[in-house]
Amino acid sequence: MTDNREILISGASVAGPALAWWLHHHGFRPTIVERAPSLREGGYKVDIRGTAVDVVRRMGLLEQVHAVATDMRGAGFVNKRGKQVAKLDADTFGFRDGDDTEILRGDLAKILYEHTRDDVEYAFGDWITGLDERADGVHVTFAHGAPRRFDLVVGADGLHSGVRALAFGPEERFLKRFDAYISISTVPNSFDLDRWELLHSAAPGKMVNVYSTARAADAKAAFWFSGTDLPYDRRDIGGQKNLVADQFAGLGWQVPELLESMRAADDFYFDPVCQILMDRVSAGRVTLVGDAGYCPSPASGQGTSLALAGAYVLAGELAAAAGDHEVAFERYETQMRPYIEKNQALAKSALRGIIPQSRAFAWINTRMIKLMPYMPGRNRILEQIAGPIRQAANALVLKDYETAGRAAG
Protein backbone atom coordinates (compact mmCIF):
# COMPACT_ATOMS: atom_id res chain seq x y z
CA MET A 1 0.00 0.00 0.00
CA THR A 2 1.78 3.12 -1.22
CA ASP A 3 -0.83 5.52 -2.60
CA ASN A 4 -3.31 7.83 -0.94
CA ARG A 5 -2.82 6.64 2.61
CA GLU A 6 -3.59 9.93 4.37
CA ILE A 7 -7.37 10.32 4.43
CA LEU A 8 -9.38 13.04 6.16
CA ILE A 9 -12.93 12.21 7.25
CA SER A 10 -15.39 14.90 8.29
CA GLY A 11 -17.90 13.62 10.86
CA ALA A 12 -17.67 11.46 14.00
CA SER A 13 -21.17 9.99 14.27
CA VAL A 14 -21.56 6.55 12.64
CA ALA A 15 -20.37 6.69 9.02
CA GLY A 16 -17.09 8.47 9.84
CA PRO A 17 -15.79 6.20 12.63
CA ALA A 18 -17.01 3.08 10.78
CA LEU A 19 -15.06 4.18 7.70
CA ALA A 20 -12.02 4.98 9.85
CA TRP A 21 -12.16 1.49 11.38
CA TRP A 22 -12.10 -0.17 7.97
CA LEU A 23 -9.50 2.20 6.53
CA HIS A 24 -7.14 1.49 9.41
CA HIS A 25 -7.88 -2.21 9.07
CA HIS A 26 -6.72 -2.03 5.42
CA GLY A 27 -3.55 -0.07 6.19
CA PHE A 28 -4.61 3.54 5.59
CA ARG A 29 -4.11 6.43 8.01
CA PRO A 30 -7.46 8.16 8.64
CA THR A 31 -8.01 11.41 10.54
CA ILE A 32 -11.47 12.49 11.73
CA VAL A 33 -12.51 16.11 12.24
CA GLU A 34 -15.78 16.73 14.11
CA ARG A 35 -17.52 20.05 14.66
CA ALA A 36 -18.98 19.06 18.05
CA PRO A 37 -16.66 19.65 21.01
CA SER A 38 -16.88 15.99 22.05
CA LEU A 39 -18.50 12.73 21.05
CA ARG A 40 -22.26 13.15 20.82
CA GLU A 41 -23.88 10.43 22.89
CA GLY A 42 -27.59 9.74 23.37
CA GLY A 43 -29.82 10.41 20.39
CA TYR A 44 -32.71 8.49 18.92
CA LYS A 45 -32.99 4.76 18.20
CA VAL A 46 -31.77 3.42 14.87
CA ASP A 47 -31.98 0.07 13.07
CA ILE A 48 -29.14 -2.11 11.84
CA ARG A 49 -30.53 -4.50 9.25
CA GLY A 50 -29.50 -7.12 6.73
CA THR A 51 -26.19 -6.34 5.03
CA ALA A 52 -25.27 -3.83 7.74
CA VAL A 53 -25.52 -6.56 10.38
CA ASP A 54 -22.92 -8.51 8.41
CA VAL A 55 -20.67 -5.42 8.36
CA VAL A 56 -20.84 -5.14 12.14
CA ARG A 57 -20.25 -8.89 12.45
CA ARG A 58 -17.10 -8.62 10.29
CA MET A 59 -15.88 -5.85 12.58
CA GLY A 60 -16.25 -8.23 15.53
CA LEU A 61 -18.66 -5.83 17.23
CA LEU A 62 -22.03 -7.57 16.84
CA GLU A 63 -22.04 -9.04 20.33
CA GLN A 64 -21.20 -5.64 21.83
CA VAL A 65 -23.94 -3.97 19.78
CA HIS A 66 -26.50 -6.56 20.86
CA ALA A 67 -25.48 -6.02 24.50
CA VAL A 68 -26.67 -2.40 24.38
CA ALA A 69 -29.67 -2.91 22.09
CA THR A 70 -32.85 -1.06 22.97
CA ASP A 71 -34.54 -4.38 23.86
CA MET A 72 -37.96 -2.90 23.14
CA ARG A 73 -40.95 -5.08 24.03
CA GLY A 74 -43.53 -3.44 21.80
CA ALA A 75 -45.64 -0.42 20.95
CA GLY A 76 -49.13 0.76 21.82
CA PHE A 77 -51.41 3.20 20.01
CA VAL A 78 -53.34 5.52 22.32
CA ASN A 79 -56.30 7.86 21.79
CA LYS A 80 -56.65 11.40 23.13
CA ARG A 81 -57.85 10.05 26.49
CA GLY A 82 -54.71 7.92 26.80
CA LYS A 83 -56.51 4.62 26.30
CA GLN A 84 -54.48 2.00 24.45
CA VAL A 85 -56.52 1.00 21.39
CA ALA A 86 -53.99 -1.32 19.67
CA LYS A 87 -50.55 -2.82 20.23
CA LEU A 88 -47.81 -4.77 18.46
CA ASP A 89 -44.76 -6.69 19.65
CA ALA A 90 -41.39 -5.05 18.95
CA ASP A 91 -40.21 -7.26 16.08
CA THR A 92 -43.51 -6.95 14.22
CA PHE A 93 -43.65 -3.20 14.83
CA GLY A 94 -40.04 -2.77 13.64
CA PHE A 95 -40.22 -5.40 10.86
CA ARG A 96 -36.93 -6.92 11.99
CA ASP A 97 -35.53 -10.33 10.93
CA GLY A 98 -32.84 -12.58 12.30
CA ASP A 99 -29.95 -10.61 13.81
CA ASP A 100 -31.45 -7.23 12.85
CA THR A 101 -31.19 -5.00 15.87
CA GLU A 102 -32.12 -1.59 17.21
CA ILE A 103 -29.73 0.65 19.15
CA LEU A 104 -29.49 4.26 20.23
CA ARG A 105 -27.46 6.25 17.71
CA GLY A 106 -25.20 7.55 20.47
CA ASP A 107 -24.51 4.06 21.82
CA LEU A 108 -23.41 2.91 18.37
CA ALA A 109 -21.27 6.02 17.92
CA LYS A 110 -19.63 5.37 21.30
CA ILE A 111 -18.79 1.76 20.39
CA LEU A 112 -17.24 2.84 17.09
CA TYR A 113 -15.28 5.61 18.79
CA GLU A 114 -13.94 3.30 21.48
CA HIS A 115 -12.68 0.91 18.81
CA THR A 116 -10.96 3.60 16.73
CA ARG A 117 -9.66 6.27 19.13
CA ASP A 118 -6.32 4.48 19.73
CA ASP A 119 -5.60 4.15 16.01
CA VAL A 120 -7.26 7.24 14.52
CA GLU A 121 -6.52 10.92 15.07
CA TYR A 122 -9.67 12.76 16.22
CA ALA A 123 -9.94 16.56 16.10
CA PHE A 124 -13.06 17.68 17.97
CA GLY A 125 -14.41 21.22 17.95
CA ASP A 126 -13.21 21.97 14.42
CA TRP A 127 -14.48 21.77 10.87
CA ILE A 128 -13.37 22.10 7.25
CA THR A 129 -13.66 25.57 5.69
CA GLY A 130 -11.88 25.05 2.38
CA LEU A 131 -10.78 22.31 -0.05
CA ASP A 132 -8.10 23.03 -2.64
CA GLU A 133 -7.29 20.03 -4.82
CA ARG A 134 -3.79 20.10 -6.31
CA ALA A 135 -1.47 17.62 -7.99
CA ASP A 136 -0.12 16.41 -4.65
CA GLY A 137 -3.49 16.00 -2.89
CA VAL A 138 -6.14 18.12 -1.20
CA HIS A 139 -5.04 21.15 0.80
CA VAL A 140 -7.57 21.64 3.58
CA THR A 141 -8.24 24.68 5.73
CA PHE A 142 -10.04 24.49 9.06
CA ALA A 143 -12.02 26.87 11.26
CA HIS A 144 -9.45 26.61 14.04
CA GLY A 145 -6.63 24.21 13.16
CA ALA A 146 -3.69 24.87 10.88
CA PRO A 147 -4.03 24.01 7.17
CA ARG A 148 -3.06 20.45 6.25
CA ARG A 149 -2.63 18.31 3.15
CA PHE A 150 -4.40 14.98 2.70
CA ASP A 151 -4.45 12.50 -0.13
CA LEU A 152 -8.25 12.10 0.00
CA VAL A 153 -11.18 13.74 1.81
CA VAL A 154 -14.43 12.04 2.76
CA GLY A 155 -17.59 13.81 3.85
CA ALA A 156 -19.34 11.74 6.50
CA ASP A 157 -20.92 14.81 8.04
CA GLY A 158 -24.59 14.08 7.61
CA LEU A 159 -27.59 15.58 5.87
CA HIS A 160 -26.23 19.15 6.03
CA SER A 161 -22.74 18.14 4.92
CA GLY A 162 -20.18 20.91 4.79
CA VAL A 163 -17.88 18.81 2.61
CA ARG A 164 -20.67 18.27 0.09
CA ALA A 165 -21.33 22.01 -0.06
CA LEU A 166 -17.64 22.75 -0.68
CA ALA A 167 -17.03 20.02 -3.25
CA PHE A 168 -20.39 19.69 -5.03
CA GLY A 169 -22.42 22.84 -4.42
CA PRO A 170 -25.36 24.11 -2.38
CA GLU A 171 -27.51 21.65 -0.46
CA GLU A 172 -30.71 22.59 -2.28
CA ARG A 173 -29.36 21.03 -5.48
CA PHE A 174 -29.54 17.59 -3.92
CA LEU A 175 -32.35 17.88 -1.37
CA LYS A 176 -35.62 16.04 -1.99
CA ARG A 177 -38.25 17.22 0.48
CA PHE A 178 -41.24 15.19 1.65
CA ASP A 179 -43.22 18.14 3.07
CA ALA A 180 -42.82 16.78 6.58
CA TYR A 181 -40.72 17.52 9.65
CA ILE A 182 -39.45 15.60 12.66
CA SER A 183 -38.32 16.68 16.11
CA ILE A 184 -36.81 14.39 18.77
CA SER A 185 -35.64 15.18 22.31
CA THR A 186 -35.19 13.59 25.72
CA VAL A 187 -38.10 13.96 28.14
CA PRO A 188 -38.87 12.59 31.63
CA ASN A 189 -40.32 9.09 31.64
CA SER A 190 -43.61 10.31 33.09
CA PHE A 191 -45.46 7.34 31.55
CA ASP A 192 -43.25 4.83 33.41
CA LEU A 193 -42.50 3.11 30.12
CA ASP A 194 -40.41 -0.06 30.30
CA ARG A 195 -38.92 -0.75 26.85
CA TRP A 196 -42.22 0.31 25.37
CA GLU A 197 -43.38 3.07 23.06
CA LEU A 198 -46.62 4.95 22.68
CA LEU A 199 -47.97 6.46 19.47
CA HIS A 200 -50.72 9.06 19.26
CA SER A 201 -52.23 10.44 16.07
CA ALA A 202 -52.77 13.89 17.53
CA ALA A 203 -54.50 15.39 14.47
CA PRO A 204 -54.42 14.92 10.69
CA GLY A 205 -50.80 15.32 9.65
CA LYS A 206 -49.45 15.11 13.23
CA MET A 207 -48.03 12.10 15.10
CA VAL A 208 -46.48 11.92 18.57
CA ASN A 209 -44.21 9.02 19.56
CA VAL A 210 -42.81 8.49 23.09
CA TYR A 211 -40.53 5.60 24.07
CA SER A 212 -38.09 4.45 26.73
CA THR A 213 -35.36 1.93 25.95
CA ALA A 214 -33.42 -0.59 28.05
CA ARG A 215 -31.09 0.90 30.67
CA ALA A 216 -32.69 4.37 30.23
CA ALA A 217 -34.23 6.26 33.11
CA ASP A 218 -35.71 8.88 30.79
CA ALA A 219 -37.66 8.75 27.55
CA LYS A 220 -37.56 10.18 24.03
CA ALA A 221 -40.38 12.15 22.44
CA ALA A 222 -40.70 12.48 18.68
CA PHE A 223 -43.04 14.92 16.95
CA TRP A 224 -43.76 14.19 13.28
CA PHE A 225 -45.84 16.65 11.29
CA SER A 226 -46.66 17.66 7.73
CA GLY A 227 -45.73 21.07 6.39
CA THR A 228 -44.43 22.78 3.27
CA ASP A 229 -41.33 25.02 3.28
CA LEU A 230 -41.77 26.23 6.86
CA PRO A 231 -39.38 29.13 7.55
CA TYR A 232 -36.80 28.51 10.30
CA ASP A 233 -33.17 29.18 11.10
CA ARG A 234 -31.13 25.97 11.33
CA ARG A 235 -28.94 27.54 14.03
CA ASP A 236 -31.83 28.93 16.11
CA ILE A 237 -32.81 26.07 18.44
CA GLY A 238 -35.23 28.22 20.41
CA GLY A 239 -37.02 29.22 17.22
CA GLN A 240 -37.29 25.58 16.15
CA LYS A 241 -38.79 24.63 19.51
CA ASN A 242 -41.35 27.40 19.10
CA LEU A 243 -42.20 26.12 15.62
CA VAL A 244 -42.86 22.58 16.93
CA ALA A 245 -44.88 23.91 19.88
CA ASP A 246 -47.02 26.02 17.54
CA GLN A 247 -47.72 23.03 15.31
CA PHE A 248 -49.00 20.95 18.23
CA ALA A 249 -50.64 23.70 20.28
CA GLY A 250 -54.08 22.92 21.69
CA LEU A 251 -53.95 19.17 21.08
CA GLY A 252 -55.00 16.56 23.62
CA TRP A 253 -53.55 13.55 25.39
CA GLN A 254 -50.23 14.45 27.09
CA VAL A 255 -49.08 16.66 24.22
CA PRO A 256 -48.90 19.93 26.28
CA GLU A 257 -46.71 18.27 28.93
CA LEU A 258 -44.44 16.74 26.30
CA LEU A 259 -44.04 20.10 24.60
CA GLU A 260 -42.97 21.67 27.90
CA SER A 261 -40.38 18.92 28.39
CA MET A 262 -39.22 19.42 24.81
CA ARG A 263 -38.59 23.11 25.52
CA ALA A 264 -36.34 22.17 28.44
CA ALA A 265 -34.39 19.49 26.55
CA ASP A 266 -30.70 20.10 25.81
CA ASP A 267 -30.52 17.46 23.06
CA PHE A 268 -33.27 18.84 20.82
CA TYR A 269 -33.16 17.67 17.19
CA PHE A 270 -35.20 19.14 14.34
CA ASP A 271 -35.06 18.69 10.58
CA PRO A 272 -37.22 18.35 7.51
CA VAL A 273 -37.91 14.80 6.40
CA CYS A 274 -35.91 14.64 3.19
CA GLN A 275 -33.41 12.70 1.11
CA ILE A 276 -30.12 13.50 -0.58
CA LEU A 277 -30.21 12.49 -4.25
CA MET A 278 -26.93 12.71 -6.18
CA ASP A 279 -25.91 11.35 -9.57
CA ARG A 280 -22.35 11.08 -8.30
CA VAL A 281 -21.00 11.09 -4.75
CA SER A 282 -17.36 11.54 -5.79
CA ALA A 283 -15.52 14.45 -7.38
CA GLY A 284 -11.76 14.29 -7.85
CA ARG A 285 -10.19 13.33 -4.54
CA VAL A 286 -13.35 13.97 -2.52
CA THR A 287 -16.18 11.52 -1.86
CA LEU A 288 -19.17 11.16 0.47
CA VAL A 289 -20.46 8.36 2.66
CA GLY A 290 -23.71 7.91 4.60
CA ASP A 291 -26.30 10.68 4.89
CA ALA A 292 -23.93 13.21 3.32
CA GLY A 293 -24.16 11.41 -0.02
CA TYR A 294 -27.37 9.38 0.08
CA CYS A 295 -29.53 10.17 3.09
CA PRO A 296 -32.67 8.00 2.79
CA SER A 297 -34.59 10.08 5.39
CA PRO A 298 -35.63 8.99 8.90
CA ALA A 299 -38.88 7.65 7.42
CA SER A 300 -36.97 4.84 5.68
CA GLY A 301 -35.27 3.64 8.87
CA GLN A 302 -32.24 2.71 6.78
CA GLY A 303 -29.80 5.60 7.26
CA THR A 304 -27.55 3.80 9.72
CA SER A 305 -27.45 0.63 7.64
CA LEU A 306 -26.51 2.60 4.52
CA ALA A 307 -23.76 4.37 6.46
CA LEU A 308 -22.24 1.14 7.80
CA ALA A 309 -22.39 -0.62 4.44
CA GLY A 310 -21.06 2.42 2.58
CA ALA A 311 -18.09 2.65 4.95
CA TYR A 312 -17.25 -1.01 4.37
CA VAL A 313 -17.47 -0.78 0.58
CA LEU A 314 -15.56 2.50 0.26
CA ALA A 315 -12.65 1.35 2.43
CA GLY A 316 -12.63 -2.06 0.77
CA GLU A 317 -12.52 -0.67 -2.75
CA LEU A 318 -9.67 1.66 -1.82
CA ALA A 319 -7.78 -1.35 -0.47
CA ALA A 320 -8.55 -3.45 -3.55
CA ALA A 321 -7.33 -0.64 -5.82
CA ALA A 322 -4.15 -0.14 -3.76
CA GLY A 323 -5.28 3.41 -3.00
CA ASP A 324 -6.10 4.41 -6.59
CA HIS A 325 -9.01 6.71 -5.79
CA GLU A 326 -10.29 7.01 -9.36
CA VAL A 327 -10.74 3.25 -9.65
CA ALA A 328 -11.96 2.84 -6.07
CA PHE A 329 -14.52 5.66 -6.16
CA GLU A 330 -16.02 4.36 -9.40
CA ARG A 331 -16.34 0.85 -7.99
CA TYR A 332 -17.76 2.22 -4.73
CA GLU A 333 -20.50 4.06 -6.62
CA THR A 334 -21.27 1.02 -8.80
CA GLN A 335 -21.52 -1.28 -5.78
CA MET A 336 -23.67 1.06 -3.72
CA ARG A 337 -26.07 2.55 -6.28
CA PRO A 338 -28.73 -0.24 -6.42
CA TYR A 339 -28.61 -0.61 -2.62
CA ILE A 340 -29.04 3.14 -2.13
CA GLU A 341 -31.96 3.37 -4.53
CA LYS A 342 -33.86 0.42 -3.03
CA ASN A 343 -33.52 1.79 0.49
CA GLN A 344 -34.44 5.34 -0.46
CA ALA A 345 -37.56 3.99 -2.19
CA LEU A 346 -38.90 2.84 1.19
CA ALA A 347 -39.34 6.36 2.55
CA LYS A 348 -42.42 7.62 0.73
CA SER A 349 -44.73 4.73 1.58
CA ALA A 350 -43.40 4.52 5.14
CA LEU A 351 -44.12 8.20 5.73
CA ARG A 352 -47.80 7.73 4.85
CA GLY A 353 -48.09 5.28 7.74
CA ILE A 354 -46.06 7.41 10.14
CA ILE A 355 -48.08 10.61 9.61
CA PRO A 356 -51.73 9.82 8.78
CA GLN A 357 -53.19 12.66 6.73
CA SER A 358 -56.81 12.12 7.83
CA ARG A 359 -58.68 10.91 10.89
CA ALA A 360 -60.28 8.20 8.75
CA PHE A 361 -56.89 6.84 7.66
CA ALA A 362 -55.60 6.93 11.26
CA TRP A 363 -58.72 5.06 12.48
CA ILE A 364 -58.45 2.41 9.76
CA ASN A 365 -54.73 1.97 10.39
CA THR A 366 -55.23 1.55 14.16
CA ARG A 367 -58.18 -0.79 13.63
CA MET A 368 -56.13 -3.03 11.35
CA ILE A 369 -53.33 -3.20 13.93
CA LYS A 370 -55.84 -4.08 16.66
CA LEU A 371 -57.40 -6.87 14.60
CA MET A 372 -54.13 -8.12 13.09
CA PRO A 373 -53.67 -11.09 15.51
CA TYR A 374 -57.10 -12.43 14.55
CA MET A 375 -57.14 -11.73 10.81
CA PRO A 376 -57.01 -14.59 8.32
CA GLY A 377 -53.94 -14.21 6.13
CA ARG A 378 -52.14 -12.20 8.83
CA ASN A 379 -48.70 -13.41 7.75
CA ARG A 380 -49.40 -12.56 4.12
CA ILE A 381 -50.45 -9.02 5.06
CA LEU A 382 -47.35 -8.50 7.20
CA GLU A 383 -45.14 -9.86 4.43
CA GLN A 384 -46.52 -7.28 2.01
CA ILE A 385 -45.06 -4.63 4.32
CA ALA A 386 -41.98 -6.41 5.62
CA GLY A 387 -40.93 -7.95 2.31
CA PRO A 388 -39.77 -4.72 0.60
CA ILE A 389 -37.90 -3.67 3.77
CA ARG A 390 -36.08 -7.01 3.98
CA GLN A 391 -35.27 -6.98 0.27
CA ALA A 392 -33.86 -3.46 0.46
CA ALA A 393 -31.86 -4.24 3.61
CA ASN A 394 -30.22 -7.20 1.89
CA ALA A 395 -29.83 -5.66 -1.58
CA LEU A 396 -26.04 -5.47 -1.25
CA VAL A 397 -23.86 -8.58 -1.16
CA LEU A 398 -20.57 -7.81 0.56
CA LYS A 399 -17.35 -8.58 -1.27
CA ASP A 400 -14.37 -10.13 0.51
CA TYR A 401 -11.92 -7.25 0.44
CA GLU A 402 -9.35 -9.15 2.48
CA THR A 403 -8.66 -11.31 -0.58
CA ALA A 404 -8.95 -8.38 -3.00
CA GLY A 405 -6.59 -6.25 -0.96
CA ARG A 406 -3.92 -8.95 -0.81
CA ALA A 407 -4.19 -9.53 -4.56
CA ALA A 408 -3.80 -5.80 -5.27
CA GLY A 409 -0.86 -5.52 -2.93
C-alpha positions in Angstrom: 0.0 0.0 0.0 1.8 3.1 -1.2 -0.8 5.5 -2.6 -3.3 7.8 -0.9 -2.8 6.6 2.6 -3.6 9.9 4.4 -7.4 10.3 4.4 -9.4 13.0 6.2 -12.9 12.2 7.3 -15.4 14.9 8.3 -17.9 13.6 10.9 -17.7 11.5 14.0 -21.2 10.0 14.3 -21.6 6.6 12.6 -20.4 6.7 9.0 -17.1 8.5 9.8 -15.8 6.2 12.6 -17.0 3.1 10.8 -15.1 4.2 7.7 -12.0 5.0 9.8 -12.2 1.5 11.4 -12.1 -0.2 8.0 -9.5 2.2 6.5 -7.1 1.5 9.4 -7.9 -2.2 9.1 -6.7 -2.0 5.4 -3.6 -0.1 6.2 -4.6 3.5 5.6 -4.1 6.4 8.0 -7.5 8.2 8.6 -8.0 11.4 10.5 -11.5 12.5 11.7 -12.5 16.1 12.2 -15.8 16.7 14.1 -17.5 20.1 14.7 -19.0 19.1 18.0 -16.7 19.6 21.0 -16.9 16.0 22.0 -18.5 12.7 21.0 -22.3 13.2 20.8 -23.9 10.4 22.9 -27.6 9.7 23.4 -29.8 10.4 20.4 -32.7 8.5 18.9 -33.0 4.8 18.2 -31.8 3.4 14.9 -32.0 0.1 13.1 -29.1 -2.1 11.8 -30.5 -4.5 9.2 -29.5 -7.1 6.7 -26.2 -6.3 5.0 -25.3 -3.8 7.7 -25.5 -6.6 10.4 -22.9 -8.5 8.4 -20.7 -5.4 8.4 -20.8 -5.1 12.1 -20.2 -8.9 12.5 -17.1 -8.6 10.3 -15.9 -5.8 12.6 -16.3 -8.2 15.5 -18.7 -5.8 17.2 -22.0 -7.6 16.8 -22.0 -9.0 20.3 -21.2 -5.6 21.8 -23.9 -4.0 19.8 -26.5 -6.6 20.9 -25.5 -6.0 24.5 -26.7 -2.4 24.4 -29.7 -2.9 22.1 -32.9 -1.1 23.0 -34.5 -4.4 23.9 -38.0 -2.9 23.1 -41.0 -5.1 24.0 -43.5 -3.4 21.8 -45.6 -0.4 21.0 -49.1 0.8 21.8 -51.4 3.2 20.0 -53.3 5.5 22.3 -56.3 7.9 21.8 -56.7 11.4 23.1 -57.9 10.0 26.5 -54.7 7.9 26.8 -56.5 4.6 26.3 -54.5 2.0 24.4 -56.5 1.0 21.4 -54.0 -1.3 19.7 -50.6 -2.8 20.2 -47.8 -4.8 18.5 -44.8 -6.7 19.7 -41.4 -5.1 19.0 -40.2 -7.3 16.1 -43.5 -6.9 14.2 -43.7 -3.2 14.8 -40.0 -2.8 13.6 -40.2 -5.4 10.9 -36.9 -6.9 12.0 -35.5 -10.3 10.9 -32.8 -12.6 12.3 -29.9 -10.6 13.8 -31.4 -7.2 12.8 -31.2 -5.0 15.9 -32.1 -1.6 17.2 -29.7 0.6 19.1 -29.5 4.3 20.2 -27.5 6.3 17.7 -25.2 7.6 20.5 -24.5 4.1 21.8 -23.4 2.9 18.4 -21.3 6.0 17.9 -19.6 5.4 21.3 -18.8 1.8 20.4 -17.2 2.8 17.1 -15.3 5.6 18.8 -13.9 3.3 21.5 -12.7 0.9 18.8 -11.0 3.6 16.7 -9.7 6.3 19.1 -6.3 4.5 19.7 -5.6 4.1 16.0 -7.3 7.2 14.5 -6.5 10.9 15.1 -9.7 12.8 16.2 -9.9 16.6 16.1 -13.1 17.7 18.0 -14.4 21.2 17.9 -13.2 22.0 14.4 -14.5 21.8 10.9 -13.4 22.1 7.3 -13.7 25.6 5.7 -11.9 25.1 2.4 -10.8 22.3 -0.1 -8.1 23.0 -2.6 -7.3 20.0 -4.8 -3.8 20.1 -6.3 -1.5 17.6 -8.0 -0.1 16.4 -4.6 -3.5 16.0 -2.9 -6.1 18.1 -1.2 -5.0 21.2 0.8 -7.6 21.6 3.6 -8.2 24.7 5.7 -10.0 24.5 9.1 -12.0 26.9 11.3 -9.5 26.6 14.0 -6.6 24.2 13.2 -3.7 24.9 10.9 -4.0 24.0 7.2 -3.1 20.5 6.2 -2.6 18.3 3.1 -4.4 15.0 2.7 -4.5 12.5 -0.1 -8.2 12.1 0.0 -11.2 13.7 1.8 -14.4 12.0 2.8 -17.6 13.8 3.8 -19.3 11.7 6.5 -20.9 14.8 8.0 -24.6 14.1 7.6 -27.6 15.6 5.9 -26.2 19.1 6.0 -22.7 18.1 4.9 -20.2 20.9 4.8 -17.9 18.8 2.6 -20.7 18.3 0.1 -21.3 22.0 -0.1 -17.6 22.8 -0.7 -17.0 20.0 -3.3 -20.4 19.7 -5.0 -22.4 22.8 -4.4 -25.4 24.1 -2.4 -27.5 21.6 -0.5 -30.7 22.6 -2.3 -29.4 21.0 -5.5 -29.5 17.6 -3.9 -32.3 17.9 -1.4 -35.6 16.0 -2.0 -38.3 17.2 0.5 -41.2 15.2 1.7 -43.2 18.1 3.1 -42.8 16.8 6.6 -40.7 17.5 9.6 -39.4 15.6 12.7 -38.3 16.7 16.1 -36.8 14.4 18.8 -35.6 15.2 22.3 -35.2 13.6 25.7 -38.1 14.0 28.1 -38.9 12.6 31.6 -40.3 9.1 31.6 -43.6 10.3 33.1 -45.5 7.3 31.5 -43.2 4.8 33.4 -42.5 3.1 30.1 -40.4 -0.1 30.3 -38.9 -0.8 26.9 -42.2 0.3 25.4 -43.4 3.1 23.1 -46.6 4.9 22.7 -48.0 6.5 19.5 -50.7 9.1 19.3 -52.2 10.4 16.1 -52.8 13.9 17.5 -54.5 15.4 14.5 -54.4 14.9 10.7 -50.8 15.3 9.7 -49.5 15.1 13.2 -48.0 12.1 15.1 -46.5 11.9 18.6 -44.2 9.0 19.6 -42.8 8.5 23.1 -40.5 5.6 24.1 -38.1 4.4 26.7 -35.4 1.9 26.0 -33.4 -0.6 28.0 -31.1 0.9 30.7 -32.7 4.4 30.2 -34.2 6.3 33.1 -35.7 8.9 30.8 -37.7 8.7 27.5 -37.6 10.2 24.0 -40.4 12.2 22.4 -40.7 12.5 18.7 -43.0 14.9 17.0 -43.8 14.2 13.3 -45.8 16.6 11.3 -46.7 17.7 7.7 -45.7 21.1 6.4 -44.4 22.8 3.3 -41.3 25.0 3.3 -41.8 26.2 6.9 -39.4 29.1 7.6 -36.8 28.5 10.3 -33.2 29.2 11.1 -31.1 26.0 11.3 -28.9 27.5 14.0 -31.8 28.9 16.1 -32.8 26.1 18.4 -35.2 28.2 20.4 -37.0 29.2 17.2 -37.3 25.6 16.1 -38.8 24.6 19.5 -41.4 27.4 19.1 -42.2 26.1 15.6 -42.9 22.6 16.9 -44.9 23.9 19.9 -47.0 26.0 17.5 -47.7 23.0 15.3 -49.0 20.9 18.2 -50.6 23.7 20.3 -54.1 22.9 21.7 -54.0 19.2 21.1 -55.0 16.6 23.6 -53.5 13.5 25.4 -50.2 14.5 27.1 -49.1 16.7 24.2 -48.9 19.9 26.3 -46.7 18.3 28.9 -44.4 16.7 26.3 -44.0 20.1 24.6 -43.0 21.7 27.9 -40.4 18.9 28.4 -39.2 19.4 24.8 -38.6 23.1 25.5 -36.3 22.2 28.4 -34.4 19.5 26.6 -30.7 20.1 25.8 -30.5 17.5 23.1 -33.3 18.8 20.8 -33.2 17.7 17.2 -35.2 19.1 14.3 -35.1 18.7 10.6 -37.2 18.4 7.5 -37.9 14.8 6.4 -35.9 14.6 3.2 -33.4 12.7 1.1 -30.1 13.5 -0.6 -30.2 12.5 -4.3 -26.9 12.7 -6.2 -25.9 11.3 -9.6 -22.3 11.1 -8.3 -21.0 11.1 -4.7 -17.4 11.5 -5.8 -15.5 14.5 -7.4 -11.8 14.3 -7.8 -10.2 13.3 -4.5 -13.4 14.0 -2.5 -16.2 11.5 -1.9 -19.2 11.2 0.5 -20.5 8.4 2.7 -23.7 7.9 4.6 -26.3 10.7 4.9 -23.9 13.2 3.3 -24.2 11.4 0.0 -27.4 9.4 0.1 -29.5 10.2 3.1 -32.7 8.0 2.8 -34.6 10.1 5.4 -35.6 9.0 8.9 -38.9 7.6 7.4 -37.0 4.8 5.7 -35.3 3.6 8.9 -32.2 2.7 6.8 -29.8 5.6 7.3 -27.5 3.8 9.7 -27.4 0.6 7.6 -26.5 2.6 4.5 -23.8 4.4 6.5 -22.2 1.1 7.8 -22.4 -0.6 4.4 -21.1 2.4 2.6 -18.1 2.7 5.0 -17.2 -1.0 4.4 -17.5 -0.8 0.6 -15.6 2.5 0.3 -12.7 1.3 2.4 -12.6 -2.1 0.8 -12.5 -0.7 -2.8 -9.7 1.7 -1.8 -7.8 -1.3 -0.5 -8.6 -3.5 -3.6 -7.3 -0.6 -5.8 -4.1 -0.1 -3.8 -5.3 3.4 -3.0 -6.1 4.4 -6.6 -9.0 6.7 -5.8 -10.3 7.0 -9.4 -10.7 3.3 -9.6 -12.0 2.8 -6.1 -14.5 5.7 -6.2 -16.0 4.4 -9.4 -16.3 0.8 -8.0 -17.8 2.2 -4.7 -20.5 4.1 -6.6 -21.3 1.0 -8.8 -21.5 -1.3 -5.8 -23.7 1.1 -3.7 -26.1 2.5 -6.3 -28.7 -0.2 -6.4 -28.6 -0.6 -2.6 -29.0 3.1 -2.1 -32.0 3.4 -4.5 -33.9 0.4 -3.0 -33.5 1.8 0.5 -34.4 5.3 -0.5 -37.6 4.0 -2.2 -38.9 2.8 1.2 -39.3 6.4 2.6 -42.4 7.6 0.7 -44.7 4.7 1.6 -43.4 4.5 5.1 -44.1 8.2 5.7 -47.8 7.7 4.8 -48.1 5.3 7.7 -46.1 7.4 10.1 -48.1 10.6 9.6 -51.7 9.8 8.8 -53.2 12.7 6.7 -56.8 12.1 7.8 -58.7 10.9 10.9 -60.3 8.2 8.8 -56.9 6.8 7.7 -55.6 6.9 11.3 -58.7 5.1 12.5 -58.4 2.4 9.8 -54.7 2.0 10.4 -55.2 1.5 14.2 -58.2 -0.8 13.6 -56.1 -3.0 11.4 -53.3 -3.2 13.9 -55.8 -4.1 16.7 -57.4 -6.9 14.6 -54.1 -8.1 13.1 -53.7 -11.1 15.5 -57.1 -12.4 14.5 -57.1 -11.7 10.8 -57.0 -14.6 8.3 -53.9 -14.2 6.1 -52.1 -12.2 8.8 -48.7 -13.4 7.8 -49.4 -12.6 4.1 -50.5 -9.0 5.1 -47.3 -8.5 7.2 -45.1 -9.9 4.4 -46.5 -7.3 2.0 -45.1 -4.6 4.3 -42.0 -6.4 5.6 -40.9 -8.0 2.3 -39.8 -4.7 0.6 -37.9 -3.7 3.8 -36.1 -7.0 4.0 -35.3 -7.0 0.3 -33.9 -3.5 0.5 -31.9 -4.2 3.6 -30.2 -7.2 1.9 -29.8 -5.7 -1.6 -26.0 -5.5 -1.2 -23.9 -8.6 -1.2 -20.6 -7.8 0.6 -17.3 -8.6 -1.3 -14.4 -10.1 0.5 -11.9 -7.2 0.4 -9.4 -9.1 2.5 -8.7 -11.3 -0.6 -9.0 -8.4 -3.0 -6.6 -6.2 -1.0 -3.9 -9.0 -0.8 -4.2 -9.5 -4.6 -3.8 -5.8 -5.3 -0.9 -5.5 -2.9 
